[in-house]
Amino acid sequence: MEEKFLIESLSPIERNTLPHLTGDFSNLDEISEKSGQDKTTVFRATAFLKNKGLIEDKTSGKKRVVLGILGINYLKKQLPERALLDNLVEKKTIPIGEIKNVCDLNENEARVAVGILKKKAIIQIDGGRVNLVAKPGEIRNKMIEELFIEKLPLELDKLEAQDKLALQNLLSRKDIIEVEEQKTIEVRLTKLGEEIASKDLNINLIEQLTPKILKQSSWKGKKFRRYDLTSPSPRIYGGKRHFVNQAIDYGKSVWLEMGFKEMSGDLTTTGFWNFDTLFTAQDHPVREMQDTFFIKNLKGKLPLDKKLIEQVRKAHEGGIDGSKGWSYKWDEEESKRVLLRTHTTCLSTRTLKKIAENKEFPAKYFAMGTNFRNETVDWSHGFELLQTEGIVIDKNANFRHLLGYLKQFCKKMGYDKVRFRPAHFPYTEPSVEGDVWVEERKQWVELIAAGMFRPEVVVPLLGENIPVLAWGPGFGRMLMKFYEINDLRELYKNDINKLREMRFWMK
């Protein structure tokens, strides 16, 4: 690039920075002080100058030990072990259970303080009490950890032997100290940079067009600063919906295209709607705390429709429409327990009741929502489950129709390979589970749970035994293929850098 073009392409911050650079390396702090610009502005200016070949830089780093969040607090007050020691000097002995209150410490701090003083042979524990056994001189002298935090910050490679021991002890404790890497950037002029810096840089150039300049035509006869179109520019991340919400919108559009109406409801519900109307026995393992999140000390209300309650009771206790039920005494109080819904199928039972009241036959409904289960978290499981739900109520519906709906939805979501196998669920018969092939992992992943509602579910809600197709694929797992996510947990991490790079949902 010609010298004239280079000079005409320099931005104001580059012009202000160049005169303060030499052929020797200078760090950004020095340049900032000389130029009267803040360090961030200098950093930007040197980046622009480097891209034009006017400077070269080098980066060096050193590690420093600094105070963490708790360390700053303890420096103002005192370490937990010192708080315990001071109180022991006064009281000689303290019950272990009283340390928190006496020393004004939280449970973790009290436990740590006891462990440290015991390790230093300052205390003994006997009969559930902490007793002071150290000599007066040992008590008065500051511990090495106390001395160390008072000296911070320090360079890591310049620590003395005693400081290194204190560092090792404190690093095992959270947020008291941190080791941070401090980078230093130094820059100097290249040969071309020295030539440009020696020129007259005080030329009057127009940086941008403004309404005032256009209105007054003051741009006439003036020069505009040249823009270097080869320079890298920062990426601009426009606002967009969260990628999971984009997929949810698409999933909803698929169901709507297939002629379904949407149903929705609260994240909390009662055992009546979540389990009992679905013919799930009250002693079924899924209704235990290890599988379901119950809301403590909270009871809900049963529907006002007494006939519905009695029909559900009858289905559980003695059966309905030819079945034998579960042969136990159904408990209304158990049905009133409030929980985080374990599936969106509880919306289906509520919808079936409304359909019966409105005589809406045939009907097709879907739902898309979050459910909660006490699962062991791994790449394909989580305690938060995004599920899509569907029901079809039609006297002419059959099992082949059910498989057809599922295949069509999976195909529209990008899964061409689908397989089905027989399954068992308390509320459907026949029942089916389905897997889709995930090419990235080279394995089948279970997504689909479906079937035809049993008479024990349908008759209490609709008043007659009408075929009802029902399904509940795990929608979160469906998103993994499109977004090339190999771990379901990535859907919920909300890493801003990954969210910016995540492609827009387009099908």
N, C-alpha and C positions, 0 to 999 in steps of 0.2 A: 504494500500500500504506500503511495507517495506521502512524503512528509506533510504536504499541504492537506491532503485528505485526512491524514491521521489527526492533525491539529484541529481540523474542522469537525472531527467526529468525537472529540473529547467532551465529556459531560462536565458540568460545573464542579462536581466533587472530584473528578479526575484532575481538572485544572488546579484546584486548591491543594491537591495532594502531591502532584509531581514535583513542585519546587522544593519540597522537604525530603526528597529521596536523593540518595547518593549511590555511588558504586559500591559502598560497603553496606552490609546487612544492618537493618534497623528493625526493631520490633514494633508492633502496631501501637503499643502504648506511647512510645516515644514519638511516633508520627502523629498520633492523635493530639498530643500535647503541643507539638510544634505548629500543627496546622489549625488548631482551634476547633477541630471537628471531633464528634464523639467516635468511640471505637467502632461502633457498628457501621457508621458512614465510611470510615477509613477502610474497614474490611471490604465493603462493597466496591469502593473505588479501586483498591488493589486488585480485586478480582477482575474488574473491567480492564485495568491496565495490563494485567497478565495475559488476558485473552488477545490483546492487541500486540503482544510481544514486547512491551515496554519495560516489564519487570520480570524478575524470577523470584521464587520464594522457597523457603525451606521450613519444615515443621519439626520441632523438638518437643519432647514431653517429659514431665516428671510427676511422680506420685506424691501426694500430700495426705497427711492424716488430719481430718477435721472433725469437729463435733457434729453428731447427728441431732435429731429433734429432741430425743430424751437427754442427750449429753448437754445440750444448752440449758435445759431445765435443771438438770442435776448440778451444773456449774453454779447456777444462781442459788440453788438450795443446798442439797447434799446428796450423795449417793445413798441408796437404800440401806447398804450395810453400815454406813456411818450413822444413819438415823436409828437403826436398831442398836448399835453399839452405845450411842449417847444415852439411850433410854436404859440400857442394861447397867451403865455406870451408876445411874441414879437408883434403879430398882433392884439390881443384882440378879434378879430372875423374873422371867415373864412366861406365862403359859403360851404354848405355840399357837393356840387358837385365838389369843388376844393380841398377837403381834400387829395385825393389820390395824386394829383400832388404836392401840397404844402408840404406834409409830406413824400413824397416818399414811399407810402404804396400801396399795392394792394387793390382791392375792398373789399375783406373779412376783411383784417386788418383794413381798414378805418371804416367799419361798426362796428367791435368789439370795436375799440378804442372809438368811439362815445358812444356806449352802456355802456361801463365800466365807463367812466368819468361822464356820466349822472347819473348812478346808485350811484356814489360816491358824487353826488351833486356838482361837480366841474364845470360843464358846464350847459347851458340852450340852447334850440333850439328855435329860434324865427324867423319866416319869411324865413325859408330855410337857416338860418345862425346859426353857432355854436358860442356861446358867453361865455367867461370866467367869472365865478361868484365867484370862490373860493378866499379865503384870501391868501395873500403872504406866510404865514407860512405853509398853507396846500399844496401850490405848491412846496415849497422848500423841504419838507420832502419826503423821498422815500416812495412809496406805499408798502404795505405788500407783494405784489407779487414780487416786485423788490428785496426786502430784502431776500425773500425766495429763489429765484433762485440763488442768490449769495452764499447761504449757502450749496447748494446741492453738493454732495449726503448726505442724512440723513436717519437714520433708521426710519421706519414708526412708530414703537411703542414708539419712544422717542421724537416725535414732541410736541412742546409747543402749547398752545391754539391758538396763533396768526398764527403759522405755519400751523395748521390744517385748519384754515379759508382760508389761501392762497392756500393750497393744494386743497381744495374744489373748489375754484374759478378757478384755473388753469386746473384742471382735465376736466372741461367742455369745454376747448379749446384744439383743436387737436394738438398733437405732441410737446407741450411745455414741459410737464413733463411726466414721466412714473413711474409706480410702478412695480418694478421687484423683483422676489423672488430669493434670493441668497442662494444656498444650500451648506452646508459644510459636507464633508465626513471625518469621522475619523475612523482609523483602529488600531487594536492591535493584537498581536500574541496570538494564541490559545496555549494550553499546548503542542500540537504536534509541533506547529510553534516554540515555545521556544526551544524544543529539536533539531529541524532541524537547527535553527539559531546558535546553540552552536557548530555545527559540522564544519569541514573544508569544505568550499564550493568552494575553489579554485582548482578545478580539471579541467584538460584540456580535453574538449570534442569537437568533430567535430559537428558543427551545421548543415552543409549542404554539399552535394557533389558539387564540382565545376570542370570544365574542367581541371583546373590546378592540383587538387588533383588526379583526375583519370589518367591524363597523367604521373604524377610523382609517382603514386602508394603510395603516402604519407599517405594514409588512413590505410595502413597495420600496425597492431599493435596498432592502436588507437581505442578509444571508441567514438561511436556516442551518441549524447544526445537522451535520450528516449523520445518518443512522447506519450502524453496521449491522446489516441483516444476517451476517454470518455468526454473530455472537449468540451464545446460548441464552435463552430467556427462561425464567421460572415457569413451571407448569401452573396453569390456572385450573383449579378444581371448582367447577360450578356446583350449585346446590342440586341435590337429587334425593329421592326417597331412599331409605335404607333398603339394601338389596333384598332382604327377606320380605319387606313390605311390597316391593315390586313383584316378587314371585307370588305373594298372596293375591295381589290384584289380578295377576294373570290366571292363577288357579280359579279364582272366582269367575273370571270371564269365560273360562272353559265350561264350567258347570252351567252358567247362564246360557251359553250357546247351545248346550245340550237340553235346554228347556226346563232347568231347575229354578226354583225360587230359593232365596236365602233365609235361613233361620239363625237366630243369635240368642245369647243369654248370658247370665252372670258367670264369673269364674268360680264362685262358691255356690253350693247347692246342698240339699239334704240327702241323706242316705235313701230316702224314699224315691227320689227321682233318679239318683245316680246308680242305685243298686236294686231296690225292691221292685220298681216297675219293670226292670229288666230281668226279673226272676233270678236274681243272684241271692243265694241263701244267706241268711244273717250270720251263719257260722263259717262262711266261705273265707279262705285265707286272704283273699284280696281285700277284705274289710278289716284287716288288722293294721295296726300302726306301722308295721314294717313295710307295708305296701301302699298305704294311703295317708295323706296329710289331713288330719282332723283338726278343726278349730277348737281349742281348749275351752271348756266351760261355756259352750254356746249351744243352744237348742233352737231348731227351726220349727216351722209350723207345717202341719200336713194340709193338703188341699181341703177346701170346703166341701167338695163333692164326696159325701159319705159313701155313696154307692161305689165309687172308684176305690176307696180305701178298703171296703169290704171285699171287693172283687180281687184286689191284690192279696189281701189276707187269705182268701179262699184258694187262690192259685198257689200260695206258699204252703199252706197247712194241709190241704187235701186234694189239690189239683183242680183243673178246670178243663172243659172240653175233652174229657177222656183221659187226662193225665192224672198222676198220683201225687203231684206236688213234692215238697221236701219232707213232709210228715213231721213237722215240729210246730211249736207254738210261736207264731209270728208276733214280734214285740214292736208296738207303736213307738215306744221311747227310743229304740235303736234306730228307727226310721227318721227320727227328728235330729239326729246328730248332723252337725254342719261340717262340710269338708271342702277342700279344693277339688274341683271336679277331676275325675281320673280319665275321662273321655268326653268327647262331644256327643256321645250317644244319649246322654241325659237330655240334650236338646231335642233329640228325635222323639223321645217318649212324650215330652211336653207338646211337641208339634202334633203328634198323633192324636193327643187328646183334643187339641183345637180343631184338627181336621174332622174328627167325629162330631164335634159340636156344630161345625159349619157345613157338614155333609159334603165335603170337598173330595169327591172321588171321580176319577183317579187323581193322584197328586204326586209331584216330585219335588223334594227339598234337599238342600245341601247346607253345610256349615263349614266354616274355616276358623279354627281357634286354638288357643293354648290350653293344655291340660297338665296335670301335675301328678307324678308318681314317685314313690320313694325307691328309685333305682340306683344301682351301682353305676357311677358315671364312667364311661369309656368312649371310644371313638364313635360308636353307633348307638349309645344310650345316654340319656340325661334325665334329671328329675323334672325338667320342663319339656313337654312334648307338644310339638305343633302338629295338629291333626286336621284332616278334612273328612267330613261326615256326609253321608248321603242316604236317603230313603226313597223308595218308590212304592206307592200304595196303588195297587191295581189288581182287580179280580182275575185278570188274564196273565199276570206276571208269573214268571217261572225262574228256575235256577240258571238256565242258559242266558236269560236276559241279564241276570246279575253279573255273570262273567263277562258279558259283552260290554256293559257299562264300565267295568273295571279296566278291561283291556283298552277301551277307547280313551279313558282318562289318562292312563299311564302312557299311552302312545303320544297324546298331545303334550304330555310333560317331558317327552324325550326318551322314554324307555320302551324300546321296541321288543325286547325280550322279557316276557312275563310268564311265570309258571305258577300253577295252583296245586294245592294238596289238601286232602281232607283235614279237618280240624274240629275242635270241640270248644264251644263257648256256652255258658249257662243260658243265654237268651236267644240263641239261633239254632235252627236245625232244618235242613243241613247247614253245616258251617264249612268255611274254607279259609285258608291262609294263602297269601301270595307273595312271591319274591320277584324282584327285578334284578337284572344283571348289571352290575357296576363295573364297567370296563377298566377303570383306573385301578381298582383293587382286584380285578380278575376274580370276582366272587359274587354269589347271589346274596342279596340283602333283603331281609324280610320287611315288607312295607304294608301288606294288606291283611286286614282281618275283616271278614265279611260273612254273610249268611242270610237266611230268611228267618225273620222273627218267629219264635215259637208261639203257639196259641196262648200260653200263660202270659205272654207280653201283649199280644194283640187284642185278645178278647176283653180284658179289663179296660183297655184304652179306647177301642173302637166299638165295642159292643157286639162284635161278630168276628169270626175268623176269616180275615181277608189276607191274601198274600202280601207281605211287606218285605221288600228287598232292603238290606241294610249293609253298610260298610264303613270302615274308618281307617283309611291308609295313613301311615306316618308321613305327613307332608314335608317335615323338615329334612328327612332323608332323601326325598325326591329332589330337593334343591342342590344336593351335593354334586350331582353329575354336571349340571349346567355351569355352576360356579367353580368347578374343579376343586372342590373341598373334600379332603380325605378324612376329616375329623368333624363330627357333628358339633363339637364344642365351639368351632369357629363361628357358628351362626350367632353366638351370644357374647363374644369377646369384645366386640365394638372397638377394635384397634383402628384409630383414625387413619393411619397410613394405609392399612389394608382396605378400609372403606373407600378411600379416595381412588385406589387402583381397581376396585371391583367393577367389572363391566356392567353395563346397563342390561336389564332383562329384556331380551328381544327374541321372539319366536316367530 
